[in-house]
């Protein structure tokens, strides 16, 4: 049967896109099917795509991109849709190129400690695939059980253990990328760190899908640490817990992970799927993990305990076995979703601050909470100052969504004011475009959009993301071009 008789639409583009991916079973275009793709993890904005196509390999991605480019069709790439800043929302009615079929673990090279995966390969599956050989993949965002490594590259995802091991960009050795004109390039093809020339790996990692579509990723894998120990430390005051965080790092100790939750966050995680028995009257809990050579673990733990005692710790518990340790981490990593147990809706923010500013910033966030009459839970990677204020609200109450957005923006302004920035791992997307002005002036924004235009001159790939809406920036850019022409 001819493909045109199977697809019930007069839109010629739908027919052509379907032909590229091998038929109607690899494309969605009916409204009832597209609704599932109208947003990602940032659900406050929803837009229907023109279609969703499911290529099986790099060549099909390149053909789709070339077709969209030649026919002036806006398009974007999408992984698991777990992004929290709206980076995969089709605000321009894009053709979504879903990479979920491209989910192979292509190769593992234990001798050189690297692996090659397709972009749809789920983060945690990589560690699970190599753990029996004594290796793991370090970047561990809370959504690692379902987020894809391609999406991690786009957002430069972090995770609980990035304090010691770094974020995604520190573990990327090579990329295969389809440029917005359909050309396929390889960057870092030899898997060598710090290749000569411009750092295109660093530029593409964290570019939020605006410079190209990643179709193959070479990652660094690590040997499992010889020893590991995890403790919980409870504090009666958030200020004491915050000071303990700063003092642990100041003492020269670099834990593998140093996480913190405040009282509202604790209420949420204890009401959800993985309660661990946190005291109900506690104001803050630290989850601290150290790893490395087994002989040095106890010494590091004793140093951390000494710091906590000096900061008025109420109680410290050490995980008695691996099962308890895993449950503690499950309790922490489901923290965002757990807010649904205590609030109909919540908005996740993602600012970064100097560790020494933790007590001040948390106090100011509490003032923002009181100002808007909305509870704010704080769950964050305390060791590297990556805060996640969760603004709790009820969208059914008129005006509360708007209040939540304003409160979230003010939290980010506080982060910028103390010398931090507006995102540590969730990206800018559409959520934080205007907040980019908290940390960049117009000239700096123009310099970044100039780089985008080199890769994406027609701005068909994921347009309207990452940078502020047109305004004074456009005027300055025009003036700069006119000055250049006169010169």
C-alpha positions, -999 to 999 in steps of 0.1 A, spaced: 0 0 0 13 35 -9 24 55 21 1 84 11 -30 62 15 -19 52 50 -14 88 62 -47 107 63 -36 142 59 -31 166 29 0 180 45 28 171 20 54 177 47 39 149 69 42 125 39 78 135 32 89 133 68 72 98 71 91 86 40 124 97 55 118 76 86 105 45 68 67 49 70 37 60 91 47 39 121 76 62 128 57 95 128 29 111 149 8 139 136 -27 136 150 -36 161 178 -45 133 203 -10 118 198 9 152 199 -6 162 233 20 140 250 47 161 235 34 196 242 58 201 271 87 186 290 92 186 327 85 223 328 47 220 325 36 257 329 39 262 291 23 239 265 25 240 227 17 213 202 43 203 177 36 200 140 47 163 141 69 139 160 93 117 140 113 88 153 146 83 133 165 51 138 200 64 131 222 93 123 215 92 86 178 96 91 183 124 115 205 142 89 179 137 62 151 150 85 172 181 94 181 188 58 144 185 48 133 209 75 160 233 67 153 233 30 115 238 36 118 264 64 102 241 90 113 248 126 125 217 144 140 205 176 154 173 192 139 156 222 151 128 245 131 115 274 113 149 280 126 151 316 141 186 312 130 211 337 134 244 319 112 240 288 141 233 264 121 207 245 88 226 243 78 232 207 69 269 211 71 275 173 51 244 163 83 225 156 88 191 140 101 172 170 129 148 162 126 122 190 158 103 196 143 75 218 148 48 191 185 56 191 192 39 224 222 15 218 253 11 239 276 9 209 308 -1 225 327 -3 258 365 1 260 376 -7 295 413 -4 287 409 32 277 380 38 301 354 50 277 321 40 261 301 51 231 264 55 233 235 68 212 217 98 225 186 79 236 206 56 259 193 61 295 219 74 320 216 48 347 217 19 322 253 28 314 264 22 350 242 -9 352 258 -23 320 293 -20 333 290 -23 370 298 -61 370 331 -52 354 339 -28 382 331 5 364 305 32 364 294 65 348 298 94 372 272 120 362 240 111 382 211 136 379 181 127 401 162 116 369 190 92 359 167 62 359 149 77 329 168 107 315 190 101 284 226 109 280 218 129 249 196 152 270 223 153 297 248 166 270 223 192 259 218 206 294 252 198 308 235 179 336 250 176 370 239 154 399 247 146 435 282 135 429 293 163 407 310 180 437 339 156 434 336 142 399 322 172 379 292 176 356 285 160 322 311 182 303 339 167 324 330 132 311 324 138 274 353 128 251 336 130 217 304 138 199 288 131 165 266 160 157 241 168 129 243 205 122 212 226 114 218 222 76 220 184 78 257 181 77 273 154 100 304 163 119 326 146 146 341 165 174 367 148 196 367 118 174 398 103 189 384 104 224 414 125 236 409 151 263 419 186 254 423 183 216 441 212 198 419 239 185 387 255 198 369 236 225 339 226 205 330 198 229 327 224 257 307 247 234 282 220 223 278 205 258 252 226 275 241 245 243 205 232 250 199 218 216 204 252 198 236 244 179 231 209 166 216 175 173 239 150 190 237 115 175 266 97 191 285 103 224 318 90 237 319 92 274 345 87 301 338 58 325 355 54 359 367 25 381 344 18 411 359 34 443 375 9 466 356 22 497 325 42 503 306 55 534 274 75 538 261 94 568 230 114 577 235 145 599 205 162 615 204 198 626 179 218 646 187 250 626 191 254 589 219 279 597 239 253 615 235 228 587 246 255 562 276 264 582 286 227 584 286 225 546 309 255 542 332 243 571 335 208 557 349 221 524 370 248 542 386 219 562 400 206 529 376 176 527 359 170 493 331 145 498 318 126 468 284 141 476 271 167 501 233 171 499 209 191 521 172 193 526 152 217 548 121 210 569 96 215 541 116 192 518 119 166 546 81 167 550 77 159 513 102 130 510 88 114 542 53 115 528 63 100 495 76 66 483 109 62 502 105 74 538 136 67 559 124 80 593 138 116 594 128 133 627 97 154 621 109 183 642 143 186 624 151 217 604 178 204 581 194 171 571 228 166 554 234 135 533 272 131 531 291 105 511 328 99 509 346 74 487 381 65 475 408 43 489 393 23 517 421 30 542 413 68 542 375 66 545 372 64 583 396 94 587 375 115 564 343 105 582 358 114 616 368 148 602 333 154 589 318 144 623 341 168 641 329 196 619 292 187 624 296 186 661 311 220 661 280 232 642 256 218 668 246 186 650 218 168 669 224 133 656 245 115 630 237 81 615 260 60 593 244 36 568 247 1 582 247 -16 548 244 -9 511 206 -15 512 201 13 537 225 36 517 205 30 486 172 38 504 187 71 517 196 80 482 162 70 468 147 93 495 168 122 483 166 116 445 129 114 445 128 147 463 113 168 435 85 144 427 79 139 464 66 175 466 35 162 449 26 145 482 23 178 500 13 203 473 -9 201 442 18 220 421 54 230 425 79 250 405 116 238 406 143 264 405 180 259 399 204 286 411 241 285 421 258 304 448 292 305 467 290 280 495 298 307 521 266 325 512 243 296 520 230 309 553 223 344 539 206 330 507 184 306 526 173 334 549 164 356 519 145 327 503 125 324 534 117 361 532 105 355 496 83 327 508 67 349 534 63 378 509 42 357 485 26 334 511 39 303 494 59 275 510 94 270 495 112 237 500 149 236 496 166 205 482 201 211 469 236 200 461 250 219 490 286 210 484 288 229 451 262 255 460 236 243 435 203 253 451 169 239 441 142 260 457 108 243 451 80 268 452 48 251 463 15 264 450 -20 255 438 -27 264 402 -65 261 409 -63 292 430 -64 323 408 -31 342 409 -10 315 426 8 304 394 18 340 388 30 343 424 50 311 421 67 324 389 76 357 406 89 340 437 110 317 416 125 346 397 133 364 429 151 334 442 173 334 411 179 372 415 192 365 450 216 339 437 229 363 411 232 391 436 255 372 459 279 363 430 262 332 417 242 324 386 207 313 375 213 277 366 236 249 376 222 219 357 186 224 345 194 249 318 177 281 307 153 269 281 122 292 280 119 293 318 149 315 326 154 335 293 146 369 309 166 360 340 197 358 318 198 395 322 206 390 359 241 378 349 247 391 314 246 425 298 234 431 263 269 430 247 275 396 264 242 382 252 249 394 217 283 377 217 266 344 226 238 348 200 266 355 174 280 321 181 246 305 177 242 321 143 275 305 131 259 271 137 222 279 133 220 309 109 184 305 100 174 299 137 152 270 127 167 247 154 150 252 188 144 289 183 134 311 211 153 292 238 182 302 261 184 339 254 161 369 263 133 380 239 143 407 214 147 441 228 176 464 234 199 435 224 186 436 189 190 473 187 226 471 199 233 443 174 220 464 146 241 494 157 272 471 158 265 459 122 260 494 109 293 505 126 311 476 111 298 484 76 309 520 79 343 509 90 
